[in-house]
Amino acid sequence: NSFYICNGLVLWLAINSSLITLTEILNLSILISKSNFMKALVYHGDHNIALEEKAKPSIIKPSDVIVRVTKTTICGTDLGIYKGKNLYMQDGITLGHEGVGIIEEVGSSVSQFKVGDKVIISCISSCGSCEYCKKQLYSHCKDGGWILGHMIDGVQAEYVRIPHADNSLYKIPDTINDEVAVMISDILPTGHEIGVQYGNVKPGDAIAIVGAGPVGMSALLTAQFYSPAIIIMIDLDDNRLEMAKELGATHVINSDSQNVLEELKKIVGEDGVDVAIEAVGIPPTWNICQKIVKPGGNIANVGVHGAKVDFEIQELWIKNLTITTGLVNTNTTPMLIKAVATNKLPVKKLITHHYKLFEIEKAYDVFLNASREKAMKIIIDVE
């Protein structure tokens, strides 16, 4: 609507003004037209993404807000979409579901936010009133869930429309750095809720996290809220294992160069660990978790699987295990904001690379080659 109103103004000037030249009117028209477009990273199919100009979003429902994105990042789930993992994805969707920004426009029914508020954009959109939202299963919201950068336009853009804003945004405290705040959009609540809480990590436990990527590292950080005695990080990448030790892992195992089962026995004995957290989403890491958990223990699957795995029920039926899966609900995001605001969690160490929005395709290439590039989380500066 603003596009037609603004261009109508230009037409009125052209007809009625003797104080402005035709060239000036044309330049004004071009300027107004450009102001209605933005840069966004757009999905066009398997291994086909492009930074393009597209129309700025506008309020559709009274519960929407428009956020001017200031910082975003790339998730492993975005890489899965890029690689063609989500075959139902629509051509033309703007990617991304993590970020922070400043509210520019507010729908008429929004009561918790105003223009100018600096906010964390949750990876999960929640209506707050459906059957699942009432159970705090926000990821299964009947009018939301994981929709940003998936079912509707996402955050890897200059502007984004956020539905159900009152339940899907969080104000950023002054004590939290904007880059650190991006980590609260997705990876911290995912590691905490689906890894640590679903895994029922308790004081004195021995736990193993299989996969030292951003979500595995988030599980490592948030597991320490519950005082496990032993935290073992298992990965192929020595650089990531070194970072895991810096972030609190008591032991590390390189599953490429070491025998995981033998090394684990040296640390925790024959029985295995109380909790195994799968944080990759591929058959080999799932298989490790099945082999290392003790009777009565927990396997918490966090990784996003794109292929079948073998569930060795013939070995596991007798072990009285609890096995959980899930998509993050972000119900612990308010608590995590308070925890991060103390500046006692070394969350900023997860950030390894910085790029501008116009460099985002290069950033994807770096993240696709994370081991070679020693990349963990990449911040995309949109401003």
C-alpha positions, 0 to 999 in steps of 0.5 A: 500500500505504501508503494502506491501511496508514495508513487501517487504522491510523485504523480501529484507532484508531477501534475501540480508542482512548478517548483520541481523538475521532471528529472527531480520527480523521476529521481524521487520516484526511483528513490521511493521505489527502492525504499520498498525493496530489501536484500534477502537470501532467497531459496531456489532449490537444491544447492541454489540460493541467491542474495536478491532484492525482494519486496519488504514485508508488511503487516498481514495480521494484527498480531504481526510486527516488522523487524529491521534485522541487525544481525543474523546467523546460519544454522545447520538446518539452513545447510540442510535446506540448501543441500535439498534435505527439505524437498517440500520447500517453496521456491522464493522463500527467504532463509534463516530463523535466528537473529536480532533486530529493531521493531519498525512497525507494530500490528494493532493487537500487539501489546508487549512490544513497541516501535524501537524495541531491540529484540531477539527473534525466536526460531519458533513462532507461537500463537500461545492459545492452541492445544500445543502452546498450552502444553508449552509444545510451542514447536508444534503450534498449529499456527506457528512452530518452525516456520521462519525461513521454512514455511514463510520468509525468514531472517537472512534479510534486511527486514522480516515479518514476525507473526504472533509477535507477543509470544515470539520475540524477546527484549534484549537486556542491556547487559547482553551483547547483540551478537551473543543474543543471536545465540539465544534464538535457537542453539542455546535453547535447543541444546538445553531443552532437547539435549540436557533437559530431555536427557535428564542430566543430574548432579553427579552424572556422567554424560557424553555429547556426540557432536561438537557443533554449535548445538553440541557446544550449547548442550555442553554449556547448559549441561553445566547448570546441573553439575554433572561430574563428567562431560565427555565431548566426542567429535572428529575435529580436533579444533572443536574438541579443543574448544570443548575443553575450553568451554567445560568438557572434562574429557574429549574423544576423537572418534576418527583417531580413537576407539570411542568404546575403549576410551570411554571405558577408561573414563567411566567404566564398563557400564557407560554414561548416564546420558548420551546426547546425539547432536549431529543427526547421522547414523554413525553418531546415533550408533555411538549413542546406542553403544555407550549408554548404561542401563537406566540411562537416557539417549537424547536425540537433538540432531536433525536426521535426514536418513533412516537409522538402525534402532538396535532394539534387540540389544536395548530392550533390556536396558530400561532406557529413556529415548527422547527426540524433539524440536526445540520449544523455546520455553526456557528462553526467558531463563536462558536470557537471564543466565546469559545476562550474568555474563558468566556463560562464555557464549561469545566463544562460539562466534568464530566468523563475521560477514556482512549481508552482501557476503552471505553466500561466501559465509555459507561456503565457509560454514559448509566447510566448517572443519577446514575453516575452523568455523563454529557460529558465523555472525552476519551483520545486516546493518 
